[in-house]
């Protein structure tokens, strides 16, 4: 009887340790996921800004080329 009770006590302690370890891992993984989401959001913002800048640059170059083409055209 005493060995069985001792065995159950250790099994209960082991189950509690495993449970707390799982909860800790879950909290840690959630924190890591939140950090990654924040990083992804920052990168998306940077990519959007870079895309807008490149688009504005391309538009400016096109306008200058169109102006040069119209300045060099021969009137008929």
Buried (B, 14 or more C-beta within 10 A) or exposed (E): EEEEEEEEEEEEEEEEEEEEEEEEEEEEEEEEEEEEEEEEEEEEEEEEEEEEEEEEEEEEEEEEEEEEEEEEEEEE
